[in-house]
Amino acid sequence: MNHDHWMQRCLELAKQGAGSVSPNPMVGALIVYSDGVVLGEGFHQQYGEPHAEVEAILDAEKRGNAGELRDATLYVNLEPCSHYGMTPPCADLILEKQIPRVVVGMEDPNPKVGGRGIARLREAGADVTVGVIETRAKRLNEGFIQHITTGRPLITLKIARTLDGKVGGLDGKTTTISSLESRTLVHRWRSELDAVLIGSGTALADDPKLTVRLVEGRQPVRIVLDREGLLPAKLNLFTDENADKTLVVTGENAKPIYESVFTEGGGRVIRAPEFDGHLNLHALFNALGSGEGIDQPIQSVLVEAGPNLSTALIQQDLVDRLFIFTASKILGDGVPAFHSSKIELKSFAETTSEQIGDDVLFKGFLRPV
């Protein structure tokens, strides 16, 4: 059978769990009979709910295909778990159903699994193939991989600029640069990642809501950096219906005037250490990854920042993915995307480009998978 073909289908299924399964990985699974007929398929739909392998087996049984499982191949983009967590081990269920062949996209980097699921299947006599379209499988779950291996979230820096590299006018007024298709895609990213982050300059200039509006999806945590605690209390981030999903990061000694009202509405203010007159971004992202002072660990962050924060993140090697929309427009005098004189040469491990509406989207991945 064509392993690549069926594993690609696993990735398509897995992607349907984006925004719902964090801090778990996105996983899809399907069971294929010896003649290439799909007996069942499924994906991990919600954190704490059944894993993809369970969903695929249940789907096969609902279709009346339980008897064929003993001569089938199970495809899954991530190694089946072998330990009890919020759900029982998937490796044990696969063996219980006597599925003889298992094809895996990638080994699970979680130390609780780390090859044990594969070993468990092989020891029981299953034929296990590992590493099918592995690079694509790792890119799909790079947020999970980074978080489980480093403790900090995956940082995606998104920029929308003109052909001459400007992100806005010098007058400070909001300028629509990207096409509707590009803006819709950004809203999709917001719904799929755990948090969206801006600096105080963007909050003050644009008063954004950072909500998911152009697509259906989950509202991420909103994070605004306000080191001195001087942002006005009337901002949308502090007063709208999503204030309880908003996190403000200040310096250790800041006393924001909005804090009491904001926290009464469910918002949270956390203090971060400072370094050289700025928030210590490394310490901040480590805290977000640990879940310190918030409901649960943050695995992925979409940064929609101005040039100051964008430059600082790149300077400090904190950007993992750089996504740049370039519009077919020239602005002339305007605000540049970066303070380029402060940035050293950066090389990418992988790049792609595609047309999105009237814009070109560049995706640069700064880490190898």
Salt bridges, closest charged atoms under 4 A:
GLU12 OE1 - ARG9 NH1 3.49
GLU41 OE2 - ARG9 NH2 2.74
ASP59 OD2 - ARG63 NH2 2.95
GLU61 OE2 - LYS97 NZ 2.84
ASP71 OD1 - ARG101 NH2 3.52
ASP92 OD1 - ARG120 NE 3.08
GLU134 OE2 - LYS138 NZ 3.57
GLU142 OE1 - ARG139 NH1 2.92
GLU142 OE2 - ARG321 NH1 3.12
ASP164 OD2 - LYS166 NZ 3.94
GLU192 OE1 - LYS15 NZ 3.27
ASP194 OD1 - ARG218 NH1 3.59
ASP240 OD1 - ARG222 NH2 2.77
GLU259 OE2 - ARG271 NH1 2.96
GLU274 OE1 - ARG227 NH1 2.99
ASP295 OD1 - ARG268 NH2 2.62
GLU304 OE1 - LYS158 NZ 3.78
GLU304 OE2 - ARG190 NE 2.90
ASP317 OD1 - LYS346 NZ 3.81
ASP317 OD1 - ARG367 NH1 3.10
ASP320 OD1 - ARG152 NH2 3.09
ASP320 OD1 - ARG367 NE 2.77
GLU350 OE1 - ARG139 NE 2.90
